[in-house]
Amino acid sequence: MRGDRLFAILYLLAERKSMTAQELAEKLEVSLRTVYRDIQALSVWGAPIRTEPGPGGGVSLMEGGALDKALLTAQQQRQVLMALENFSVAGGQGEEVLDRLRSFFGQPEQSWIEADFSCWGGGSDRGLFELLRQAVLERREISFDYLDREGRASRRRVRPAKLVFKTSAWYVQAFCLSRQAWRAFKIRRMSNLALEEERFPPLSPPPLEPPPQAVPMTTLWFAPEHWSRVREEFEPGQIRRLPSGGFLIRAPLPADDWLSGYLLSFGGGVLALDPPCLEEQMLQKAARILAKPENLSEILCEIADIQLSAMPAYHITMAQDAGKEQDDMEQNKNYEDMKFCQSCGMPLTEEGQLGTNADGSLNQDYCSYCWKQGAFTWPEATMEQMIDHCAPMMAQSGFTEEEARRRMGEWFPMLKRWKQ
């Protein structure tokens, strides 16, 4: 098409500064006559093109000229570049076009925005976002497993309309085929996403607004050391600095289990002043956090059945410290009352760590990883095999495996199971 060819001429001149008509004809694979007609048309339309005849001459753009004098104003150029930057940030493949237009407009290679979909500490959601972007742009149905806020799982098939970032989280606004209604799916709750072949016509999603509900005003006090979080997590109009240095907060927050858990995340230095029930909710939630499951022993045994190496690293660290002092343990009052598993050396600091006898009672000599229902969980193990099993975990505490084996080799013969 001629329009594409005219744009190509402008791009080539912006990139190469100057070209002869013959070079343009060869590059565009057209006749020399066609190039002359195109250059004349561009000049008539106001493109800043300059021609110089004779040897050393050619076709070039005037100084400062490009699309800014021909088709787009400087403001329009910035808008085009901004749109392409946003497209690239959202996972689009617009980097090459963006670089070319920057060169064409004579704009510096400067990006004003960047988005990283990965979590702090590793992991990345970029592949998921690219798949969702493809589904939205190509208008293709997707299916996925979804976990709602109550923890209920379901398989959904939807027609995605757009990706929305709202209050520190990404959502997919889509028409749910099973519910026959618009829904906003939180991307963090989606798994096993599949791109389907079925396509759908253009959709116009409704505004993404939560259902109206009455939220009571909550009054909170925070100590001065929480200023950085208070400043980030509350609106300026909700914060009042007190002469004592603390902060009084009045904000519409639901006095529910989520809020009590959120306030407990501050540790100390927070008071729930109103509504009165909020303080009691915090106390109840803190008690649930501190309480251990009634079937703790069963849970630990299940973990041991899955993988004996699930032994917590800090247990190995403590065992390593104990092994280091084994020679003078009886003289060291730090170890007078400490019990150790007489098979793997793990400190037995809590009742829930003890193994179980055949009658269900707790065994005072062995941990739940080594002893279960009156028998060793690894009955055929030798002392050397147990050391081989434990040494890599002990090495995670800073020792080499060779050093870990040496220390265990000195200590394990003193344990009941291995004592000759």
C-alpha positions in Angstrom: 0.0 0.0 0.0 1.2 3.5 -0.8 0.6 4.8 2.7 2.9 2.1 4.1 5.5 3.0 1.5 5.4 6.7 2.3 5.9 5.9 6.0 8.8 3.6 5.2 10.5 6.4 3.2 10.2 8.8 6.2 11.5 6.1 8.6 14.5 5.3 6.3 15.4 8.9 6.0 15.1 9.5 9.8 17.3 6.4 10.4 20.0 6.9 7.7 19.9 10.7 7.5 20.4 10.7 3.7 19.7 8.3 0.8 19.7 8.6 -3.0 16.5 8.0 -4.9 18.1 4.8 -6.4 18.8 3.5 -2.9 15.3 4.1 -1.9 13.9 2.4 -5.0 16.1 -0.7 -4.3 15.2 -0.8 -0.6 11.4 -0.5 -1.3 11.6 -2.7 -4.4 9.8 -0.1 -6.6 10.8 1.8 -9.7 12.8 5.1 -9.6 9.8 6.9 -11.1 7.6 5.7 -8.1 10.1 7.0 -5.6 10.1 10.4 -7.3 6.3 10.5 -7.2 6.3 9.5 -3.5 8.9 12.2 -2.6 6.8 14.8 -4.4 3.7 13.7 -2.6 5.4 13.9 0.8 6.6 17.4 0.1 3.1 18.5 -0.9 1.7 17.1 2.4 4.3 19.1 4.4 6.9 16.5 5.2 10.3 18.3 5.8 12.1 16.6 2.9 15.1 18.2 1.2 16.5 17.0 -2.1 20.0 17.8 -3.4 20.9 17.0 -7.1 24.3 16.0 -8.4 27.1 13.9 -7.0 27.0 13.6 -3.2 23.4 14.7 -3.2 20.3 12.8 -2.3 17.1 12.9 -0.3 17.2 13.8 3.4 15.1 15.3 6.2 15.5 18.9 7.2 17.2 19.6 10.5 14.7 18.9 13.3 12.3 17.5 10.9 10.4 14.2 11.2 6.8 13.5 11.9 6.6 16.5 14.2 6.2 18.8 11.2 4.4 16.4 9.0 1.8 14.3 10.8 2.1 14.5 14.6 2.7 17.3 17.0 5.3 17.0 19.8 2.5 16.2 22.3 1.0 13.6 20.0 4.5 12.0 19.6 4.7 11.7 23.4 1.2 10.2 23.6 2.1 7.6 20.9 5.4 6.6 22.7 3.6 6.5 26.1 0.9 4.2 24.7 3.6 1.8 23.3 5.5 1.9 26.6 2.3 0.9 28.5 1.7 -1.9 26.0 5.3 -3.2 26.4 5.1 -3.0 30.2 1.8 -5.1 30.2 3.6 -7.9 28.3 3.0 -6.8 24.7 5.6 -7.2 22.0 6.0 -3.6 21.2 9.7 -3.0 22.0 10.9 -3.0 18.4 8.2 -0.6 17.2 8.9 1.6 20.2 12.6 1.8 19.4 11.9 2.6 15.8 9.4 5.4 16.6 11.8 6.9 19.1 14.4 7.0 16.4 11.9 8.4 13.9 10.7 11.1 16.3 14.2 12.0 17.4 13.3 11.2 21.0 15.8 10.0 23.6 15.6 6.3 24.7 14.1 7.0 28.1 11.4 4.9 29.7 9.2 6.4 32.4 7.4 3.3 33.6 8.4 -0.3 34.4 6.3 -3.2 35.9 7.7 -6.4 37.3 5.1 -9.0 37.9 7.4 -11.2 40.0 7.2 -11.5 43.8 9.9 -10.3 46.1 12.4 -13.1 46.8 11.9 -14.9 43.5 9.2 -16.4 41.4 7.4 -14.7 38.5 3.9 -14.3 37.2 5.0 -12.8 33.8 4.1 -16.0 31.9 0.6 -16.0 33.4 0.1 -12.3 32.5 1.2 -12.9 28.9 -1.3 -15.8 28.6 -4.1 -13.6 30.0 -3.1 -10.7 27.7 -3.3 -13.1 24.8 -6.7 -14.3 25.8 -8.0 -10.7 26.2 -6.6 -9.4 22.9 -7.5 -12.5 20.9 -10.9 -12.8 22.6 -10.5 -16.4 23.6 -12.1 -18.2 26.4 -10.0 -19.4 29.4 -10.6 -22.0 32.0 -8.9 -22.3 35.4 -9.3 -23.5 39.0 -10.4 -20.7 41.4 -10.3 -20.5 45.2 -12.7 -17.9 46.6 -12.1 -15.9 49.8 -13.9 -18.6 51.8 -11.5 -21.3 50.5 -14.0 -23.0 48.3 -12.5 -24.3 45.0 -14.3 -24.5 41.7 -13.4 -24.9 38.0 -14.4 -21.8 36.0 -14.7 -21.0 32.3 -14.9 -17.4 31.4 -14.6 -14.8 28.6 -11.9 -12.3 29.8 -12.5 -8.6 28.9 -9.6 -6.8 30.7 -6.9 -7.0 33.4 -7.5 -4.6 36.2 -5.1 -3.5 39.0 -7.0 -2.5 42.1 -5.8 -1.9 45.7 -2.4 -3.7 45.4 -3.8 -6.7 43.5 -4.4 -7.8 39.9 -7.8 -9.0 38.7 -9.3 -10.4 35.5 -12.7 -8.9 34.7 -14.5 -11.6 32.8 -18.0 -12.9 31.9 -18.3 -16.2 33.9 -20.1 -18.8 31.7 -21.2 -21.0 34.7 -22.6 -18.0 36.7 -23.8 -16.1 33.6 -22.6 -12.9 35.1 -19.7 -10.6 35.2 -17.0 -11.4 37.8 -13.6 -10.0 38.9 -11.2 -12.9 39.6 -8.2 -12.3 41.7 -5.2 -13.6 39.7 -3.4 -14.9 42.9 -6.3 -17.3 43.4 -6.2 -18.7 39.9 -4.3 -21.9 39.0 -4.1 -24.4 36.2 -5.0 -21.8 33.6 -5.8 -23.0 30.1 -6.3 -21.0 26.9 -9.3 -22.4 25.0 -9.9 -22.3 21.2 -13.4 -20.9 21.5 -13.6 -17.2 20.7 -16.2 -14.6 21.5 -17.4 -11.2 20.2 -16.2 -7.9 21.7 -17.4 -7.4 25.3 -18.2 -4.2 27.2 -17.6 -5.0 30.9 -19.4 -2.9 33.6 -17.5 -0.6 35.9 -15.5 -2.6 38.5 -17.0 -1.4 41.7 -17.7 -3.4 44.9 -21.3 -3.8 46.1 -22.4 -1.0 48.3 -22.2 -1.9 52.0 -22.1 0.0 55.3 -18.7 -0.1 56.8 -18.4 1.2 60.4 -15.7 3.7 61.5 -12.9 2.2 63.4 -10.6 4.1 65.8 -7.1 2.9 66.3 -3.9 4.1 68.0 -0.4 3.3 66.8 2.9 3.8 68.5 5.5 6.1 66.8 7.6 3.2 65.6 4.8 2.2 63.2 4.9 5.5 61.4 6.2 4.0 58.1 3.4 1.5 57.8 0.8 3.9 59.0 1.8 6.4 56.3 1.7 3.8 53.6 -1.5 1.9 54.6 -3.8 4.8 55.6 -5.0 7.9 53.8 -3.5 11.2 55.0 -6.9 12.5 56.1 -7.4 9.5 58.3 -4.2 10.1 60.3 -3.8 12.5 63.2 -0.4 12.8 64.9 -0.6 13.1 68.7 1.7 15.3 70.8 3.0 12.2 72.5 4.3 11.0 69.1 1.7 8.3 68.4 -1.0 8.3 65.7 -4.8 8.3 66.0 -6.5 6.7 63.0 -10.2 6.9 62.1 -11.1 4.9 59.1 -14.0 2.8 57.7 -12.8 -0.7 58.4 -14.9 -3.9 59.0 -14.5 -5.1 62.5 -14.0 -8.7 61.5 -11.5 -11.5 61.7 -9.4 -10.0 58.9 -9.0 -6.7 60.7 -8.0 -8.3 64.0 -5.3 -10.4 62.2 -4.1 -7.3 60.3 -3.7 -5.4 63.6 -1.8 -8.3 65.2 0.7 -8.1 62.4 2.0 -4.8 64.0 3.0 -6.8 67.1 3.0 -4.3 70.0 2.3 -0.7 69.9 -1.4 -0.8 68.7 -4.7 -0.2 70.5 -8.2 -1.0 69.2 -10.2 1.8 70.7 -13.5 1.5 68.8 -15.6 -0.6 68.3 -15.1 -2.3 71.7 -15.6 -5.8 70.3 -12.4 -5.4 68.2 -10.0 -5.7 71.2 -11.8 -8.9 72.3 -11.5 -10.3 68.7 -7.7 -9.6 68.7 -7.3 -11.4 72.1 -9.2 -14.4 70.8 -7.2 -14.5 67.5 -3.9 -14.2 69.4 -5.0 -17.2 71.6 -5.7 -19.3 68.5 -2.3 -18.4 67.1 -0.5 -19.5 70.3 -2.5 -22.7 70.8 -1.1 -25.8 69.3 -3.3 -28.3 67.4 -4.6 -31.1 69.6 -3.3 -33.6 67.1 0.2 -32.0 66.9 1.9 -35.4 67.4 -0.2 -36.9 64.6 0.7 -34.1 62.3 4.4 -34.5 63.0 4.2 -38.2 62.4 2.5 -37.6 59.1 5.2 -35.2 58.1 7.8 -37.8 59.1 6.0 -40.5 57.0 6.2 -38.3 53.9 9.8 -37.4 54.3 12.0 -38.0 57.3 14.3 -35.3 56.1 11.5 -32.8 56.9 13.2 -32.4 60.3 13.4 -28.6 61.0 16.8 -27.1 60.3 16.8 -25.4 63.7 16.6 -28.8 65.4 19.7 -29.8 63.6 21.4 -26.5 64.6 20.6 -27.2 68.2 21.8 -30.8 67.9 25.0 -29.6 66.4 25.5 -27.2 69.3 24.8 -30.1 71.7 27.2 -32.3 69.9 29.9 -29.7 70.0 29.7 -29.7 73.9 29.0 -33.4 74.3 32.3 -34.2 76.0 31.5 -32.0 79.0 27.7 -32.2 78.8 27.4 -33.5 82.4 29.5 -30.6 83.7 27.7 -28.0 81.6 24.5 -26.8 83.4 23.0 -25.6 80.1 22.4 -29.3 79.2 21.6 -30.7 82.6 17.8 -30.8 82.0 17.8 -31.1 78.2 16.7 -34.4 76.6 17.7 -35.6 73.2 16.3 -38.2 70.9 18.5 -41.3 71.6 18.4 -42.1 67.9 18.9 -38.9 65.8 20.0 -36.5 68.6 17.2 -34.0 68.1 16.5 -31.9 71.3 13.2 -33.0 72.9 12.1 -29.6 74.2 8.3 -30.1 73.9 6.0 -33.0 74.6 4.6 -33.0 71.1 8.0 -34.0 69.8 8.0 -37.3 71.6 7.4 -40.6 69.8 4.4 -42.9 70.7 4.5 -46.3 72.2 2.2 -49.2 71.1 -0.4 -48.3 73.8 -0.4 -44.7 72.6 1.6 -43.3 75.5 4.6 -41.0 74.9 8.0 -42.4 74.7 10.5 -40.4 76.7 13.7 -41.5 74.7 12.9 -41.1 71.1 11.4 -38.3 68.9 8.3 -38.8 66.7 10.4 -38.9 63.6 12.3 -42.0 64.8 9.7 -43.8 67.0 6.1 -44.4 66.2 3.5 -46.8 67.8 6.2 -48.7 69.7 8.7 -49.2 66.9 11.5 -47.4 65.1 10.3 -45.8 61.9 13.6 -46.9 60.2 14.3 -50.2 62.0 16.9 -51.4 59.6 19.0 -48.3 59.9 22.6 -48.4 61.1 24.3 -45.6 63.0 26.3 -44.8 59.9 23.2 -44.6 57.8 21.6 -42.3 60.4 24.7 -40.0 60.3 24.6 -40.0 56.5 20.9 -39.0 56.7 21.4 -36.2 59.2 24.7 -34.8 58.1 23.4 -32.9 55.0 20.8 -31.1 57.2 23.4 -30.3 59.8 25.6 -28.9 57.1 22.9 -26.3 56.3 23.9 -24.6 59.6 27.3 -23.7 58.3 29.3 -26.8 58.6 30.7 -28.8 55.8 29.3 -32.3 55.5 32.7 -33.7 56.5 32.7 -31.7 59.7 29.1 -32.6 60.4 29.9 -36.3 60.0 32.9 -36.0 62.3 30.9 -34.4 65.1 28.1 -36.9 64.8 30.5 -39.7 64.7 31.8 -38.6 68.1 28.4 -38.0 69.6 26.1 -40.7 68.3 27.9 -43.7 70.0 26.8 -42.1 73.3 23.1 -42.3 72.4 21.0 -45.2 73.7 20.2 -46.7 70.4 23.8 -46.9 69.2 25.6 -47.4 72.6 27.5 -50.7 72.6 
